[in-house]
């Protein structure tokens, strides 16, 4: 049962990694570089959108590169 649960969770590994690591990294990078956000969007939302786009691409293709 535990192995099946872990397999199910790790199937979505790229999305989890994008949400948990890339989102805060991109958000802090935008804030540190003082990047202007479109239409007053918060840096966290912009980081989440970019990270999820990359995560979905990695999920579909099965690899990051």
CHARMM internal coordinates of N, CA and C (Angstrom, degrees):
IC EDIT
DIST 1 N 1 CA 1.4498
DIST 1 CA 1 C 1.5311
ANGL 1 N 1 CA 1 C 111.02
DIST 1 C 2 N 1.3403
ANGL 1 CA 1 C 2 N 116.56
DIHE 1 N 1 CA 1 C 2 N -44.48
DIST 2 N 2 CA 1.4599
ANGL 1 C 2 N 2 CA 119.28
DIHE 1 CA 1 C 2 N 2 CA -179.34
DIST 2 CA 2 C 1.5213
ANGL 2 N 2 CA 2 C 111.59
DIHE 1 C 2 N 2 CA 2 C -65.85
DIST 2 C 3 N 1.3249
ANGL 2 CA 2 C 3 N 116.11
DIHE 2 N 2 CA 2 C 3 N -38.26
DIST 3 N 3 CA 1.4594
ANGL 2 C 3 N 3 CA 119.84
DIHE 2 CA 2 C 3 N 3 CA -179.35
DIST 3 CA 3 C 1.5278
ANGL 3 N 3 CA 3 C 110.03
DIHE 2 C 3 N 3 CA 3 C -66.49
DIST 3 C 4 N 1.3053
ANGL 3 CA 3 C 4 N 116.89
DIHE 3 N 3 CA 3 C 4 N -40.39
DIST 4 N 4 CA 1.4697
ANGL 3 C 4 N 4 CA 120.23
DIHE 3 CA 3 C 4 N 4 CA 178.12
DIST 4 CA 4 C 1.5270
ANGL 4 N 4 CA 4 C 110.92
DIHE 3 C 4 N 4 CA 4 C -64.18
DIST 4 C 5 N 1.3225
ANGL 4 CA 4 C 5 N 116.74
DIHE 4 N 4 CA 4 C 5 N -38.90
DIST 5 N 5 CA 1.4589
ANGL 4 C 5 N 5 CA 120.63
DIHE 4 CA 4 C 5 N 5 CA 178.14
DIST 5 CA 5 C 1.5181
ANGL 5 N 5 CA 5 C 110.66
DIHE 4 C 5 N 5 CA 5 C -65.27
DIST 5 C 6 N 1.3254
ANGL 5 CA 5 C 6 N 117.36
DIHE 5 N 5 CA 5 C 6 N -44.22
DIST 6 N 6 CA 1.4620
ANGL 5 C 6 N 6 CA 120.71
DIHE 5 CA 5 C 6 N 6 CA 178.52
DIST 6 CA 6 C 1.5235
ANGL 6 N 6 CA 6 C 111.79
DIHE 5 C 6 N 6 CA 6 C -63.75
DIST 6 C 7 N 1.3062
ANGL 6 CA 6 C 7 N 117.10
DIHE 6 N 6 CA 6 C 7 N -39.93
DIST 7 N 7 CA 1.4678
ANGL 6 C 7 N 7 CA 119.69
DIHE 6 CA 6 C 7 N 7 CA 177.21
DIST 7 CA 7 C 1.5291
ANGL 7 N 7 CA 7 C 110.84
DIHE 6 C 7 N 7 CA 7 C -61.96
DIST 7 C 8 N 1.3196
ANGL 7 CA 7 C 8 N 115.90
DIHE 7 N 7 CA 7 C 8 N -40.59
DIST 8 N 8 CA 1.4607
ANGL 7 C 8 N 8 CA 119.90
DIHE 7 CA 7 C 8 N 8 CA 179.48
DIST 8 CA 8 C 1.5255
ANGL 8 N 8 CA 8 C 110.61
DIHE 7 C 8 N 8 CA 8 C -65.23
DIST 8 C 9 N 1.3226
ANGL 8 CA 8 C 9 N 117.42
DIHE 8 N 8 CA 8 C 9 N -41.43
DIST 9 N 9 CA 1.4652
ANGL 8 C 9 N 9 CA 121.40
DIHE 8 CA 8 C 9 N 9 CA 179.56
DIST 9 CA 9 C 1.5220
ANGL 9 N 9 CA 9 C 110.71
DIHE 8 C 9 N 9 CA 9 C -67.85
DIST 9 C 10 N 1.3362
ANGL 9 CA 9 C 10 N 117.49
DIHE 9 N 9 CA 9 C 10 N -45.59
DIST 10 N 10 CA 1.4570
ANGL 9 C 10 N 10 CA 120.77
DIHE 9 CA 9 C 10 N 10 CA -176.88
DIST 10 CA 10 C 1.5239
ANGL 10 N 10 CA 10 C 112.59
DIHE 9 C 10 N 10 CA 10 C -70.60
DIST 10 C 11 N 1.3122
ANGL 10 CA 10 C 11 N 117.50
DIHE 10 N 10 CA 10 C 11 N -15.89
DIST 11 N 11 CA 1.4596
ANGL 10 C 11 N 11 CA 119.83
DIHE 10 CA 10 C 11 N 11 CA 175.06
DIST 11 CA 11 C 1.5281
ANGL 11 N 11 CA 11 C 110.20
DIHE 10 C 11 N 11 CA 11 C -62.85
DIST 11 C 12 N 1.3293
ANGL 11 CA 11 C 12 N 116.34
DIHE 11 N 11 CA 11 C 12 N -30.81
DIST 12 N 12 CA 1.4596
ANGL 11 C 12 N 12 CA 121.91
DIHE 11 CA 11 C 12 N 12 CA 178.86
DIST 12 CA 12 C 1.5249
ANGL 12 N 12 CA 12 C 111.64
DIHE 11 C 12 N 12 CA 12 C -100.26
DIST 12 C 13 N 1.3150
ANGL 12 CA 12 C 13 N 117.33
DIHE 12 N 12 CA 12 C 13 N 25.65
DIST 13 N 13 CA 1.4587
ANGL 12 C 13 N 13 CA 122.98
DIHE 12 CA 12 C 13 N 13 CA -178.02
DIST 13 CA 13 C 1.5195
ANGL 13 N 13 CA 13 C 114.60
DIHE 12 C 13 N 13 CA 13 C -54.80
DIST 13 C 14 N 1.3357
ANGL 13 CA 13 C 14 N 119.47
DIHE 13 N 13 CA 13 C 14 N -47.02
DIST 14 N 14 CA 1.4634
ANGL 13 C 14 N 14 CA 118.76
DIHE 13 CA 13 C 14 N 14 CA 179.90
DIST 14 CA 14 C 1.5270
ANGL 14 N 14 CA 14 C 113.55
DIHE 13 C 14 N 14 CA 14 C -61.08
DIST 14 C 15 N 1.3217
ANGL 14 CA 14 C 15 N 117.19
DIHE 14 N 14 CA 14 C 15 N -36.72
DIST 15 N 15 CA 1.4653
ANGL 14 C 15 N 15 CA 119.50
DIHE 14 CA 14 C 15 N 15 CA 179.15
DIST 15 CA 15 C 1.5207
ANGL 15 N 15 CA 15 C 111.40
DIHE 14 C 15 N 15 CA 15 C -71.03
DIST 15 C 16 N 1.3231
ANGL 15 CA 15 C 16 N 116.69
DIHE 15 N 15 CA 15 C 16 N -39.90
DIST 16 N 16 CA 1.4654
ANGL 15 C 16 N 16 CA 120.53
DIHE 15 CA 15 C 16 N 16 CA 178.19
DIST 16 CA 16 C 1.5188
ANGL 16 N 16 CA 16 C 110.03
DIHE 15 C 16 N 16 CA 16 C -64.65
DIST 16 C 17 N 1.3392
ANGL 16 CA 16 C 17 N 116.66
DIHE 16 N 16 CA 16 C 17 N -42.61
DIST 17 N 17 CA 1.4621
ANGL 16 C 17 N 17 CA 120.85
DIHE 16 CA 16 C 17 N 17 CA -179.98
DIST 17 CA 17 C 1.5254
ANGL 17 N 17 CA 17 C 110.68
DIHE 16 C 17 N 17 CA 17 C -65.99
DIST 17 C 18 N 1.3180
ANGL 17 CA 17 C 18 N 116.94
DIHE 17 N 17 CA 17 C 18 N -40.16
DIST 18 N 18 CA 1.4612
ANGL 17 C 18 N 18 CA 120.34
DIHE 17 CA 17 C 18 N 18 CA 179.26
DIST 18 CA 18 C 1.5285
ANGL 18 N 18 CA 18 C 110.91
DIHE 17 C 18 N 18 CA 18 C -64.36
DIST 18 C 19 N 1.3238
ANGL 18 CA 18 C 19 N 116.68
DIHE 18 N 18 CA 18 C 19 N -42.98
DIST 19 N 19 CA 1.4642
ANGL 18 C 19 N 19 CA 120.11
DIHE 18 CA 18 C 19 N 19 CA -178.90
DIST 19 CA 19 C 1.5244
ANGL 19 N 19 CA 19 C 111.73
DIHE 18 C 19 N 19 CA 19 C -71.94
DIST 19 C 20 N 1.3186
ANGL 19 CA 19 C 20 N 117.26
DIHE 19 N 19 CA 19 C 20 N -37.79
DIST 20 N 20 CA 1.4590
ANGL 19 C 20 N 20 CA 120.26
DIHE 19 CA 19 C 20 N 20 CA -174.64
DIST 20 CA 20 C 1.5092
ANGL 20 N 20 CA 20 C 115.26
DIHE 19 C 20 N 20 CA 20 C -86.70
DIST 20 C 21 N 1.3417
ANGL 20 CA 20 C 21 N 117.83
DIHE 20 N 20 CA 20 C 21 N -26.82
DIST 21 N 21 CA 1.4612
ANGL 20 C 21 N 21 CA 120.06
DIHE 20 CA 20 C 21 N 21 CA -176.29
DIST 21 CA 21 C 1.5239
ANGL 21 N 21 CA 21 C 112.52
DIHE 20 C 21 N 21 CA 21 C -115.97
DIST 21 C 22 N 1.3189
ANGL 21 CA 21 C 22 N 116.70
DIHE 21 N 21 CA 21 C 22 N -50.00
DIST 22 N 22 CA 1.4626
ANGL 21 C 22 N 22 CA 119.31
DIHE 21 CA 21 C 22 N 22 CA -175.37
DIST 22 CA 22 C 1.5236
ANGL 22 N 22 CA 22 C 113.15
DIHE 21 C 22 N 22 CA 22 C -69.63
DIST 22 C 23 N 1.3221
ANGL 22 CA 22 C 23 N 117.77
DIHE 22 N 22 CA 22 C 23 N -37.37
DIST 23 N 23 CA 1.4611
ANGL 22 C 23 N 23 CA 120.32
DIHE 22 CA 22 C 23 N 23 CA -178.33
DIST 23 CA 23 C 1.5264
ANGL 23 N 23 CA 23 C 112.19
DIHE 22 C 23 N 23 CA 23 C -59.47
DIST 23 C 24 N 1.3428
ANGL 23 CA 23 C 24 N 119.86
DIHE 23 N 23 CA 23 C 24 N -53.28
DIST 24 N 24 CA 1.4615
ANGL 23 C 24 N 24 CA 118.22
DIHE 23 CA 23 C 24 N 24 CA 178.83
DIST 24 CA 24 C 1.5283
ANGL 24 N 24 CA 24 C 112.79
DIHE 23 C 24 N 24 CA 24 C -66.84
DIST 24 C 25 N 1.3331
ANGL 24 CA 24 C 25 N 116.83
DIHE 24 N 24 CA 24 C 25 N -33.73
DIST 25 N 25 CA 1.4630
ANGL 24 C 25 N 25 CA 119.96
DIHE 24 CA 24 C 25 N 25 CA 179.11
DIST 25 CA 25 C 1.5219
ANGL 25 N 25 CA 25 C 110.89
DIHE 24 C 25 N 25 CA 25 C -62.87
DIST 25 C 26 N 1.3124
ANGL 25 CA 25 C 26 N 117.16
DIHE 25 N 25 CA 25 C 26 N -48.41
DIST 26 N 26 CA 1.4630
ANGL 25 C 26 N 26 CA 120.64
DIHE 25 CA 25 C 26 N 26 CA 179.05
DIST 26 CA 26 C 1.5226
ANGL 26 N 26 CA 26 C 111.65
DIHE 25 C 26 N 26 CA 26 C -65.70
DIST 26 C 27 N 1.3161
ANGL 26 CA 26 C 27 N 117.01
DIHE 26 N 26 CA 26 C 27 N -39.83
DIST 27 N 27 CA 1.4594
ANGL 26 C 27 N 27 CA 120.95
DIHE 26 CA 26 C 27 N 27 CA 179.37
DIST 27 CA 27 C 1.5269
ANGL 27 N 27 CA 27 C 111.42
DIHE 26 C 27 N 27 CA 27 C -61.54
DIST 27 C 28 N 1.3154
ANGL 27 CA 27 C 28 N 116.74
DIHE 27 N 27 CA 27 C 28 N -46.36
DIST 28 N 28 CA 1.4632
ANGL 27 C 28 N 28 CA 120.44
DIHE 27 CA 27 C 28 N 28 CA 179.39
DIST 28 CA 28 C 1.5228
ANGL 28 N 28 CA 28 C 111.69
DIHE 27 C 28 N 28 CA 28 C -68.31
DIST 28 C 29 N 1.3235
ANGL 28 CA 28 C 29 N 116.66
DIHE 28 N 28 CA 28 C 29 N -33.50
DIST 29 N 29 CA 1.4627
ANGL 28 C 29 N 29 CA 120.12
DIHE 28 CA 28 C 29 N 29 CA 176.74
DIST 29 CA 29 C 1.5208
ANGL 29 N 29 CA 29 C 110.55
DIHE 28 C 29 N 29 CA 29 C -65.81
DIST 29 C 30 N 1.3239
ANGL 29 CA 29 C 30 N 117.16
DIHE 29 N 29 CA 29 C 30 N -43.65
DIST 30 N 30 CA 1.4616
ANGL 29 C 30 N 30 CA 120.49
DIHE 29 CA 29 C 30 N 30 CA 177.55
DIST 30 CA 30 C 1.5237
ANGL 30 N 30 CA 30 C 111.15
DIHE 29 C 30 N 30 CA 30 C -60.82
DIST 30 C 31 N 1.3297
ANGL 30 CA 30 C 31 N 116.97
DIHE 30 N 30 CA 30 C 31 N -41.05
DIST 31 N 31 CA 1.4603
ANGL 30 C 31 N 31 CA 120.54
DIHE 30 CA 30 C 31 N 31 CA -179.90
DIST 31 CA 31 C 1.5216
ANGL 31 N 31 CA 31 C 111.40
DIHE 30 C 31 N 31 CA 31 C -69.01
DIST 31 C 32 N 1.3319
ANGL 31 CA 31 C 32 N 117.34
DIHE 31 N 31 CA 31 C 32 N -40.79
DIST 32 N 32 CA 1.4628
ANGL 31 C 32 N 32 CA 120.78
DIHE 31 CA 31 C 32 N 32 CA -178.44
DIST 32 CA 32 C 1.5276
ANGL 32 N 32 CA 32 C 111.64
DIHE 31 C 32 N 32 CA 32 C -67.68
DIST 32 C 33 N 1.3230
ANGL 32 CA 32 C 33 N 116.70
DIHE 32 N 32 CA 32 C 33 N -36.76
DIST 33 N 33 CA 1.4622
ANGL 32 C 33 N 33 CA 120.63
DIHE 32 CA 32 C 33 N 33 CA -179.15
DIST 33 CA 33 C 1.5269
ANGL 33 N 33 CA 33 C 112.46
DIHE 32 C 33 N 33 CA 33 C -89.00
DIST 33 C 34 N 1.3220
ANGL 33 CA 33 C 34 N 116.63
DIHE 33 N 33 CA 33 C 34 N -1.06
DIST 34 N 34 CA 1.4613
ANGL 33 C 34 N 34 CA 123.36
DIHE 33 CA 33 C 34 N 34 CA 179.87
DIST 34 CA 34 C 1.5296
ANGL 34 N 34 CA 34 C 111.30
DIHE 33 C 34 N 34 CA 34 C 53.58
DIST 34 C 35 N 1.3238
ANGL 34 CA 34 C 35 N 115.10
DIHE 34 N 34 CA 34 C 35 N 49.96
DIST 35 N 35 CA 1.4647
ANGL 34 C 35 N 35 CA 121.90
DIHE 34 CA 34 C 35 N 35 CA 179.59
DIST 35 CA 35 C 1.5272
ANGL 35 N 35 CA 35 C 108.64
DIHE 34 C 35 N 35 CA 35 C -75.94
DIST 35 C 36 N 1.3376
ANGL 35 CA 35 C 36 N 117.56
DIHE 35 N 35 CA 35 C 36 N 127.84
DIST 36 N 36 CA 1.4721
ANGL 35 C 36 N 36 CA 118.59
DIHE 35 CA 35 C 36 N 36 CA 177.62
DIST 36 CA 36 C 1.5283
ANGL 36 N 36 CA 36 C 110.79
DIHE 35 C 36 N 36 CA 36 C -70.86
DIST 36 C 37 N 1.3130
ANGL 36 CA 36 C 37 N 115.69
DIHE 36 N 36 CA 36 C 37 N 130.91
DIST 37 N 37 CA 1.4640
ANGL 36 C 37 N 37 CA 121.49
DIHE 36 CA 36 C 37 N 37 CA -178.65
DIST 37 CA 37 C 1.5254
ANGL 37 N 37 CA 37 C 109.72
DIHE 36 C 37 N 37 CA 37 C -93.61
DIST 37 C 38 N 1.3308
ANGL 37 CA 37 C 38 N 117.38
DIHE 37 N 37 CA 37 C 38 N 143.85
DIST 38 N 38 CA 1.4681
ANGL 37 C 38 N 38 CA 119.72
DIHE 37 CA 37 C 38 N 38 CA 178.40
DIST 38 CA 38 C 1.5297
ANGL 38 N 38 CA 38 C 111.41
DIHE 37 C 38 N 38 CA 38 C -70.44
DIST 38 C 39 N 1.2971
ANGL 38 CA 38 C 39 N 115.86
DIHE 38 N 38 CA 38 C 39 N 143.35
DIST 39 N 39 CA 1.4729
ANGL 38 C 39 N 39 CA 126.28
DIHE 38 CA 38 C 39 N 39 CA 176.89
DIST 39 CA 39 C 1.5267
ANGL 39 N 39 CA 39 C 113.94
DIHE 38 C 39 N 39 CA 39 C 44.38
DIST 39 C 40 N 1.3192
ANGL 39 CA 39 C 40 N 117.10
DIHE 39 N 39 CA 39 C 40 N 37.71
DIST 40 N 40 CA 1.4564
ANGL 39 C 40 N 40 CA 120.92
DIHE 39 CA 39 C 40 N 40 CA 175.86
DIST 40 CA 40 C 1.5116
ANGL 40 N 40 CA 40 C 114.99
DIHE 39 C 40 N 40 CA 40 C 69.63
DIST 40 C 41 N 1.3106
ANGL 40 CA 40 C 41 N 117.37
DIHE 40 N 40 CA 40 C 41 N 23.21
DIST 41 N 41 CA 1.4660
ANGL 40 C 41 N 41 CA 122.25
DIHE 40 CA 40 C 41 N 41 CA -178.97
DIST 41 CA 41 C 1.5326
ANGL 41 N 41 CA 41 C 109.81
DIHE 40 C 41 N 41 CA 41 C -68.71
DIST 41 C 42 N 1.3245
ANGL 41 CA 41 C 42 N 118.74
DIHE 41 N 41 CA 41 C 42 N 135.39
DIST 42 N 42 CA 1.4604
ANGL 41 C 42 N 42 CA 119.70
DIHE 41 CA 41 C 42 N 42 CA 176.24
DIST 42 CA 42 C 1.5343
ANGL 42 N 42 CA 42 C 110.85
DIHE 41 C 42 N 42 CA 42 C -67.91
DIST 42 C 43 N 1.3331
ANGL 42 CA 42 C 43 N 117.69
DIHE 42 N 42 CA 42 C 43 N 147.86
DIST 43 N 43 CA 1.4671
ANGL 42 C 43 N 43 CA 120.39
DIHE 42 CA 42 C 43 N 43 CA -179.13
DIST 43 CA 43 C 1.5285
ANGL 43 N 43 CA 43 C 113.32
DIHE 42 C 43 N 43 CA 43 C -58.50
DIST 43 C 44 N 1.3306
ANGL 43 CA 43 C 44 N 117.51
DIHE 43 N 43 CA 43 C 44 N -32.25
DIST 44 N 44 CA 1.4618
ANGL 43 C 44 N 44 CA 120.12
DIHE 43 CA 43 C 44 N 44 CA 179.59
DIST 44 CA 44 C 1.5307
ANGL 44 N 44 CA 44 C 111.18
DIHE 43 C 44 N 44 CA 44 C -64.57
DIST 44 C 45 N 1.3115
ANGL 44 CA 44 C 45 N 117.15
DIHE 44 N 44 CA 44 C 45 N -40.48
DIST 45 N 45 CA 1.4632
ANGL 44 C 45 N 45 CA 120.90
DIHE 44 CA 44 C 45 N 45 CA 178.83
DIST 45 CA 45 C 1.5283
ANGL 45 N 45 CA 45 C 111.03
DIHE 44 C 45 N 45 CA 45 C -68.03
DIST 45 C 46 N 1.3225
ANGL 45 CA 45 C 46 N 116.93
DIHE 45 N 45 CA 45 C 46 N -40.11
DIST 46 N 46 CA 1.4658
ANGL 45 C 46 N 46 CA 120.17
DIHE 45 CA 45 C 46 N 46 CA 177.68
DIST 46 CA 46 C 1.5273
ANGL 46 N 46 CA 46 C 110.36
DIHE 45 C 46 N 46 CA 46 C -65.20
DIST 46 C 47 N 1.3349
ANGL 46 CA 46 C 47 N 116.72
DIHE 46 N 46 CA 46 C 47 N -42.58
DIST 47 N 47 CA 1.4601
ANGL 46 C 47 N 47 CA 120.28
DIHE 46 CA 46 C 47 N 47 CA 177.32
DIST 47 CA 47 C 1.5146
ANGL 47 N 47 CA 47 C 111.76
DIHE 46 C 47 N 47 CA 47 C -62.97
DIST 47 C 48 N 1.3307
ANGL 47 CA 47 C 48 N 116.76
DIHE 47 N 47 CA 47 C 48 N -39.78
DIST 48 N 48 CA 1.4650
ANGL 47 C 48 N 48 CA 120.62
DIHE 47 CA 47 C 48 N 48 CA 178.76
DIST 48 CA 48 C 1.5267
ANGL 48 N 48 CA 48 C 111.01
DIHE 47 C 48 N 48 CA 48 C -64.85
DIST 48 C 49 N 1.3182
ANGL 48 CA 48 C 49 N 117.25
DIHE 48 N 48 CA 48 C 49 N -42.66
DIST 49 N 49 CA 1.4691
ANGL 48 C 49 N 49 CA 120.64
DIHE 48 CA 48 C 49 N 49 CA -178.90
DIST 49 CA 49 C 1.5252
ANGL 49 N 49 CA 49 C 110.95
DIHE 48 C 49 N 49 CA 49 C -63.56
DIST 49 C 50 N 1.3193
ANGL 49 CA 49 C 50 N 116.85
DIHE 49 N 49 CA 49 C 50 N -44.33
DIST 50 N 50 CA 1.4657
ANGL 49 C 50 N 50 CA 120.10
DIHE 49 CA 49 C 50 N 50 CA -179.91
DIST 50 CA 50 C 1.5202
ANGL 50 N 50 CA 50 C 110.59
DIHE 49 C 50 N 50 CA 50 C -68.88
DIST 50 C 51 N 1.3280
ANGL 50 CA 50 C 51 N 117.39
DIHE 50 N 50 CA 50 C 51 N -43.13
DIST 51 N 51 CA 1.4643
ANGL 50 C 51 N 51 CA 120.91
DIHE 50 CA 50 C 51 N 51 CA -179.33
DIST 51 CA 51 C 1.5229
ANGL 51 N 51 CA 51 C 111.42
DIHE 50 C 51 N 51 CA 51 C -63.72
DIST 51 C 52 N 1.3231
ANGL 51 CA 51 C 52 N 117.23
DIHE 51 N 51 CA 51 C 52 N -42.12
DIST 52 N 52 CA 1.4623
ANGL 51 C 52 N 52 CA 119.50
DIHE 51 CA 51 C 52 N 52 CA 179.48
DIST 52 CA 52 C 1.5238
ANGL 52 N 52 CA 52 C 111.67
DIHE 51 C 52 N 52 CA 52 C -68.53
DIST 52 C 53 N 1.3241
ANGL 52 CA 52 C 53 N 117.19
DIHE 52 N 52 CA 52 C 53 N -33.87
DIST 53 N 53 CA 1.4652
ANGL 52 C 53 N 53 CA 119.64
DIHE 52 CA 52 C 53 N 53 CA 175.46
DIST 53 CA 53 C 1.5208
ANGL 53 N 53 CA 53 C 110.39
DIHE 52 C 53 N 53 CA 53 C -61.88
DIST 53 C 54 N 1.3311
ANGL 53 CA 53 C 54 N 116.38
DIHE 53 N 53 CA 53 C 54 N -46.36
DIST 54 N 54 CA 1.4627
ANGL 53 C 54 N 54 CA 120.08
DIHE 53 CA 53 C 54 N 54 CA 177.71
DIST 54 CA 54 C 1.5249
ANGL 54 N 54 CA 54 C 111.37
DIHE 53 C 54 N 54 CA 54 C -65.62
DIST 54 C 55 N 1.3258
ANGL 54 CA 54 C 55 N 117.22
DIHE 54 N 54 CA 54 C 55 N -39.50
DIST 55 N 55 CA 1.4598
ANGL 54 C 55 N 55 CA 121.01
DIHE 54 CA 54 C 55 N 55 CA 179.53
DIST 55 CA 55 C 1.5164
ANGL 55 N 55 CA 55 C 112.91
DIHE 54 C 55 N 55 CA 55 C -65.46
DIST 55 C 56 N 1.3280
ANGL 55 CA 55 C 56 N 117.00
DIHE 55 N 55 CA 55 C 56 N -40.12
DIST 56 N 56 CA 1.4661
ANGL 55 C 56 N 56 CA 120.35
DIHE 55 CA 55 C 56 N 56 CA 178.36
DIST 56 CA 56 C 1.5231
ANGL 56 N 56 CA 56 C 110.30
DIHE 55 C 56 N 56 CA 56 C -67.19
DIST 56 C 57 N 1.3279
ANGL 56 CA 56 C 57 N 116.79
DIHE 56 N 56 CA 56 C 57 N -40.65
DIST 57 N 57 CA 1.4743
ANGL 56 C 57 N 57 CA 119.50
DIHE 56 CA 56 C 57 N 57 CA 176.72
DIST 57 CA 57 C 1.5247
ANGL 57 N 57 CA 57 C 110.51
DIHE 56 C 57 N 57 CA 57 C -61.24
DIST 57 C 58 N 1.3294
ANGL 57 CA 57 C 58 N 117.20
DIHE 57 N 57 CA 57 C 58 N -43.00
DIST 58 N 58 CA 1.4651
ANGL 57 C 58 N 58 CA 120.58
DIHE 57 CA 57 C 58 N 58 CA 178.83
DIST 58 CA 58 C 1.5261
ANGL 58 N 58 CA 58 C 110.99
DIHE 57 C 58 N 58 CA 58 C -67.01
DIST 58 C 59 N 1.3168
ANGL 58 CA 58 C 59 N 117.26
DIHE 58 N 58 CA 58 C 59 N -36.25
DIST 59 N 59 CA 1.4636
ANGL 58 C 59 N 59 CA 121.27
DIHE 58 CA 58 C 59 N 59 CA 179.09
DIST 59 CA 59 C 1.5260
ANGL 59 N 59 CA 59 C 110.82
DIHE 58 C 59 N 59 CA 59 C -65.58
DIST 59 C 60 N 1.3028
ANGL 59 CA 59 C 60 N 116.71
DIHE 59 N 59 CA 59 C 60 N -43.38
DIST 60 N 60 CA 1.4641
ANGL 59 C 60 N 60 CA 120.69
DIHE 59 CA 59 C 60 N 60 CA -178.22
DIST 60 CA 60 C 1.5259
ANGL 60 N 60 CA 60 C 111.06
DIHE 59 C 60 N 60 CA 60 C -70.39
DIST 60 C 61 N 1.3347
ANGL 60 CA 60 C 61 N 116.29
DIHE 60 N 60 CA 60 C 61 N -45.69
DIST 61 N 61 CA 1.4626
ANGL 60 C 61 N 61 CA 119.87
DIHE 60 CA 60 C 61 N 61 CA -177.75
DIST 61 CA 61 C 1.5151
ANGL 61 N 61 CA 61 C 112.90
DIHE 60 C 61 N 61 CA 61 C -77.01
DIST 61 C 62 N 1.3206
ANGL 61 CA 61 C 62 N 116.81
DIHE 61 N 61 CA 61 C 62 N -25.50
DIST 62 N 62 CA 1.4589
ANGL 61 C 62 N 62 CA 120.07
DIHE 61 CA 61 C 62 N 62 CA -179.98
DIST 62 CA 62 C 1.5123
ANGL 62 N 62 CA 62 C 113.94
DIHE 61 C 62 N 62 CA 62 C 88.38
DIST 62 C 63 N 1.3320
ANGL 62 CA 62 C 63 N 117.50
DIHE 62 N 62 CA 62 C 63 N 6.90
DIST 63 N 63 CA 1.4659
ANGL 62 C 63 N 63 CA 121.44
DIHE 62 CA 62 C 63 N 63 CA 177.93
DIST 63 CA 63 C 1.5237
ANGL 63 N 63 CA 63 C 108.75
DIHE 62 C 63 N 63 CA 63 C -158.69
DIST 63 C 64 N 1.3337
ANGL 63 CA 63 C 64 N 115.71
DIHE 63 N 63 CA 63 C 64 N 160.13
DIST 64 N 64 CA 1.4554
ANGL 63 C 64 N 64 CA 121.18
DIHE 63 CA 63 C 64 N 64 CA -177.79
DIST 64 CA 64 C 1.5228
ANGL 64 N 64 CA 64 C 112.35
DIHE 63 C 64 N 64 CA 64 C -84.89
DIST 64 C 65 N 1.3029
ANGL 64 CA 64 C 65 N 116.73
DIHE 64 N 64 CA 64 C 65 N -32.24
DIST 65 N 65 CA 1.4746
ANGL 64 C 65 N 65 CA 119.45
DIHE 64 CA 64 C 65 N 65 CA -174.49
DIST 65 CA 65 C 1.5126
ANGL 65 N 65 CA 65 C 109.77
DIHE 64 C 65 N 65 CA 65 C -102.50
END
COOR INIT
IC SEED 1 N 1 CA 1 C
IC BUILD
